[in-house]
Amino acid sequence: MFGVWHLYVGPIGINLGVICLAFIVLVLALSNKLQSKRTCRFEITYLLILVGFLYFTLHGRILQLIFPIALPEKPLVDNNLTFNYTLTSLLTFMIFPILLLKILKKEVSEGRFGLKVSNGKQTILYTSLGTAFAVLLFWTANRFVGFTWVEGYTVDGLLLWMLLVNISSVFAQTFFFVGILFYSYSRNENTLLLGIISIVALQLFVSASLPWIIINIIGSVAKILVTWKSNNIYGATLMSIATSMLDILLQIR
């Protein structure tokens, strides 16, 4: 099992892995700057630093005062965990990144973040193919390397988790890792590099075994490709929601 590399310094939580990634992107940005090339990599650096400090500061410190989480964590039972995680995701991956871009006086629009559908037929096609692939990939992986993380559930706990975590939180995370880190800069930066940054950044927030890391990376590559081909993030979002829902169904069956 590979865990998330993080620590707490007083009231501040730090995702060290994401901060290291931000430093690498900063070096690439400075390299472009020295060559007098226009680059958006400084913005990407700021965004990574923001979420690198914000996520654990909110989840493990500030929101603990409002929605304290019982340890060991009990998903689908402890609704405080659901509320804490959802609010952390919305603040970390949507609200504060948008505020940061506004402060930097950058464009903030539906089109920039892949929230506008320019070709409905193309979107339906790639979304359908991507979702089918994601579900098949997850189901196959679960058959061979599945693990149990649910020990029980309450009806309200299950419903809240599916609505707030599997939909709201998943959308917020897709918005940031795919909509902002990849799609919003894809017209100005190397798409391969953006895809790598997006996938690595997401994985640095996930604790998983090596087989699941490989599966997650394959799934993330598929979401990036669907986003690139459809020019919006709805396909990637549906892929993530579908696999999250399937995971719940397999856990509670």
N, C-alpha and C positions, 0 to 999 in steps of 0.2 A: 504494500500500500504506500503510495506516494502522497504525502500530506501537503497542505498549503504552507508555504514558508512565510510565517508572520510572527510578529511579537507585539507586546504592549509596553509602552513607555508612559506610565501614569495614565492619564485619560485618553491617550492617543494610541490607536491601533495602526500598525503598519504592515502592508503586504510587501515584504522585502523582494519577492520575486518580480512583482510588477514594477517596483522602483528600479530594480536592476535593468528590466526591459526598457524603462523610460530613459535610463542613462545610455543604453545602446542606441536608441533612436536619437537622443540628443547628439551623440557623436556623429551619427550619419547626417544630422541636420547641419552641424558645424562644418562637416566635410563639404556639403553642398554650398554652404555660405562662403567658404574659402575659395571655392571655384566660381563664385559669383552666379550660382544657379538659384532660381526661384524654388522655394521649398515650403511645404506645409508641415514638415516634420517637427518644427518647434511647437506647433499647435498640438500635434499628436503627443509630444512629450509632456506638455502641460496637462492634457487630459488623462494620461496614464498616471502621472503624479497625483492628480486629484483623486482618482478612484483608488489609487494605491494607499492613500491615507484615509479616505473617507469611509470605505466599506467597513473595516473592522472598528473604526472609531464609533461609527453609528451602531453596528450590530452588537459589538461586545461591550460598549461603554455607555454611550448616550441613551440609546433606546432601551438599554437594560433597566434604566430608571423608570421607564413607562411600561414596557412589556418585558418584565424579567423572565428569562428562560430557565426552566428547571434542568439540572444536570443529573444523569445523562439525558440528552435531548429525547423528546418523545413526539416525533412528527405524527400528525393526524389525531393526536390526543391533546397536546398542549397548544391551545390556540394562541397563547402569547408568542410562541415560536413562529407561528404562521404570520401574525401581525408584525412582529419584529423583522422577520426576513423580507416580507413584502415591502414594508415601508423603507427598509434599508435599500432594497433593489431600486425602488422608484426614485429615491433621493440620490443614490450613488450613480445610477446608470442613465437617468433621464433628466431630472430637474436640475441638479447642479452642473452637469456638463453643458446643458443649454444655457444656463446662467453664465458659465465661464466663457462660452463662445460669444454671448452678448457683450460681456465685459471687454472681450478682445475685439469687439466691433466686427465680428464675422457674420456672414450670412446665416440666418436661421429661418429655414423654410421647409415646407413639406417635401418639395422636390429634392432638396439637398440631401435629406436623410432617407430617401427612398420610401416616402409615405404617399407618393402620388403614382397612380397607375397610368402609364402612357399607352400600353397595348394590352387590352383585356384578354384577348385570345392567347397571346404569348405568355401572359402571367398565369392563366389557367393551365396551360400546357406544362410549363416548367414547374409550377407548384404541384401539380398532380404527380408528375414523374419524381420530383424530389421527395414528396411526402411518402410515396410508395417505397422508394429506395430507403428512406430513413426508417420507416416502420419495419421493413424487412431486415435491415441491418441490425436494428435494436433487438428485434425478436430473435434473430439467429444468435446474436451475441449473448442474449439472456439465457438461451437454451444451454449454452456451453460454459459461460463464465458468469452466470447470474449470481446475485447475492441478495440477502434479505436485510432490509433496513427498517421495515415496519413490523412492530411487535403487537400491534393492536390499533384500533381506531374507534372513534365515536362518530355518529352520523353527522353532527354539526362540524366536527373536526375534519372529516373527510370532505364535506361540501366546501368548507372554507378553504381548505388546502387546494382543491381542484380549481376553485374560482380565483383565489388570490395568488397562489404560488404557481400553479400550472398554466395560468393564463396571464395574469397581471405581471408577475415577476419575470416570467419567461419573455413576455413582450418587451419589458424594460431592458433586459439583458441583450436581447436581439437588437434592439434599437441602438444600444451603445456599441457592442462588439462588431455588428455587421453594418448597421445603418450609419454610425458615426466613423468608427475606425477604418472601415473599408469603403463603403459606398460614397460617403460625402467627400472623400479625397481621391476617388478613383479616376476622376477626369484630369487630375493634376500630378498624380504620383504614380510610381510603378505599381501596377495592380498586384503583381506577385509578392512584392515586399509588403504591401498593405494586407494581403491575405495572410501572410506569415505572422505579421504583428497581431492581427485580429485573433487568429487561432491560438497563438502562444499566450496572449493576454487572457483569453477566456480560460485556457487550461490552468493558468496560474491561480485561478480562483476555485479550482476543483480538486478534491482529494479522491484518488482512485488508484486501483491496481494497474499494473502495466498493460494487461490486455484491454482494460476499459479506456486507458489513455489512448491507445491505438485506435479503438473504435470511435472515441470522441473526436479524434483528429480527422478520421475519414468522414464522419458525419459533418464536421465543421467545413471541410473542403467542399462537400456537396452543397451546403448552405451558401457558401461563397459563390460557387458556380451558378446556382439558381438565381441568386441576387444579381450577379453580373449579366446573366442572359435575360432576365425579366425586367431589370432596371427598377426594382423595388424590393422591399424587405419582407413582403407578405408571405412569399413562399418559404423563406427561411424561418419566419415566425410560426407558420403552420407546421413545418417539419418539427420544430422544437416542441410545440404544444402537443402534437400527436404522439411523439415519443414519451413525453412526460406523462400523458394520460395513460398510454400503454403500460408504462412502468408501474403506475398506481394499480391498474387492473391486475397486473401480474403479481403484485405484492399482496393484494387483499383477497385473491381468489380462494 
